Amino acid sequence: MKGADLLICPAPFTRDGIHLNLSDRANSVSISELSDLKHLPAFIAGGGFPKHFSNSVKSRTLLKDYMKDSDFLNTNSTLTAEGLLHLRIPDLNCRIWPLRGTNCRKTVRVISGNFYL
């Protein structure tokens, strides 16, 4: 990681409060191992940083918690809904757009009407 400018972490950042949330548990990385690095990337993005991690690195790097960004959450929920619909309806050939004035995570507009998730 030495020399890296950017580190993109998972969302959620951790499930147990001790390790990063990685699918490869055999090569798990502890949060303290990451925060103790002498050379952190200049920018770290992730979802749901625990306070002890944020506090230990915020003076040495820029942090972006995308789980606190409403634009990211709305875009992510739209993409998640599209993925679900494409799995359920293989021939679906459309883009999903959020209904104005609604919570995108609950209602999305599809070319042929509304789907409630």
Contacts in CASP RR format, 6 or more apart in sequence:
PFRMAT RR
TARGET T0000
AUTHOR 0000-0000-0000
METHOD contacts of the structure
MODEL  1
MKGADLLICPAPFTRDGIHLNLSDRANSVSISELSDLKHLPAFIAGGGFP
KHFSNSVKSRTLLKDYMKDSDFLNTNSTLTAEGLLHLRIPDLNCRIWPLR
GTNCRKTVRVISGNFYL
1 7 0 8 1.000
1 37 0 8 1.000
1 39 0 8 1.000
1 40 0 8 1.000
1 41 0 8 1.000
2 39 0 8 1.000
3 39 0 8 1.000
3 41 0 8 1.000
4 41 0 8 1.000
5 41 0 8 1.000
5 42 0 8 1.000
5 43 0 8 1.000
6 41 0 8 1.000
6 42 0 8 1.000
6 43 0 8 1.000
6 44 0 8 1.000
6 45 0 8 1.000
7 40 0 8 1.000
7 41 0 8 1.000
7 43 0 8 1.000
7 44 0 8 1.000
7 45 0 8 1.000
8 45 0 8 1.000
8 46 0 8 1.000
9 20 0 8 1.000
9 44 0 8 1.000
9 45 0 8 1.000
9 46 0 8 1.000
9 47 0 8 1.000
9 49 0 8 1.000
10 20 0 8 1.000
10 21 0 8 1.000
10 22 0 8 1.000
10 46 0 8 1.000
10 47 0 8 1.000
11 21 0 8 1.000
11 46 0 8 1.000
11 47 0 8 1.000
11 48 0 8 1.000
11 66 0 8 1.000
11 67 0 8 1.000
12 21 0 8 1.000
12 47 0 8 1.000
12 48 0 8 1.000
12 67 0 8 1.000
13 20 0 8 1.000
13 21 0 8 1.000
13 31 0 8 1.000
13 46 0 8 1.000
13 47 0 8 1.000
13 48 0 8 1.000
13 49 0 8 1.000
13 50 0 8 1.000
13 53 0 8 1.000
14 20 0 8 1.000
14 21 0 8 1.000
14 31 0 8 1.000
14 48 0 8 1.000
14 50 0 8 1.000
15 21 0 8 1.000
17 31 0 8 1.000
17 50 0 8 1.000
18 30 0 8 1.000
18 31 0 8 1.000
19 28 0 8 1.000
19 29 0 8 1.000
19 30 0 8 1.000
19 31 0 8 1.000
20 28 0 8 1.000
20 29 0 8 1.000
20 30 0 8 1.000
20 31 0 8 1.000
20 34 0 8 1.000
22 28 0 8 1.000
22 29 0 8 1.000
31 50 0 8 1.000
31 52 0 8 1.000
31 53 0 8 1.000
34 53 0 8 1.000
35 52 0 8 1.000
35 53 0 8 1.000
35 56 0 8 1.000
35 57 0 8 1.000
40 57 0 8 1.000
40 60 0 8 1.000
40 61 0 8 1.000
41 61 0 8 1.000
42 61 0 8 1.000
42 62 0 8 1.000
43 61 0 8 1.000
43 62 0 8 1.000
43 64 0 8 1.000
44 57 0 8 1.000
44 61 0 8 1.000
44 62 0 8 1.000
44 63 0 8 1.000
44 64 0 8 1.000
45 63 0 8 1.000
45 64 0 8 1.000
45 65 0 8 1.000
45 66 0 8 1.000
46 63 0 8 1.000
46 64 0 8 1.000
46 65 0 8 1.000
46 66 0 8 1.000
46 67 0 8 1.000
47 65 0 8 1.000
47 66 0 8 1.000
47 67 0 8 1.000
48 65 0 8 1.000
48 67 0 8 1.000
48 68 0 8 1.000
49 63 0 8 1.000
49 65 0 8 1.000
54 63 0 8 1.000
54 65 0 8 1.000
57 63 0 8 1.000
66 72 0 8 1.000
67 73 0 8 1.000
73 105 0 8 1.000
74 98 0 8 1.000
74 104 0 8 1.000
74 105 0 8 1.000
77 104 0 8 1.000
77 105 0 8 1.000
78 96 0 8 1.000
78 97 0 8 1.000
78 98 0 8 1.000
78 104 0 8 1.000
78 108 0 8 1.000
81 96 0 8 1.000
81 108 0 8 1.000
81 115 0 8 1.000
81 117 0 8 1.000
82 95 0 8 1.000
82 96 0 8 1.000
84 117 0 8 1.000
85 92 0 8 1.000
85 96 0 8 1.000
85 110 0 8 1.000
85 115 0 8 1.000
86 92 0 8 1.000
92 110 0 8 1.000
94 110 0 8 1.000
94 111 0 8 1.000
94 112 0 8 1.000
96 108 0 8 1.000
96 109 0 8 1.000
96 110 0 8 1.000
97 108 0 8 1.000
97 109 0 8 1.000
98 104 0 8 1.000
98 107 0 8 1.000
98 108 0 8 1.000
98 109 0 8 1.000
99 107 0 8 1.000
99 108 0 8 1.000
99 109 0 8 1.000
99 114 0 8 1.000
105 117 0 8 1.000
106 116 0 8 1.000
106 117 0 8 1.000
107 114 0 8 1.000
107 115 0 8 1.000
107 116 0 8 1.000
107 117 0 8 1.000
108 114 0 8 1.000
108 115 0 8 1.000
108 117 0 8 1.000
END
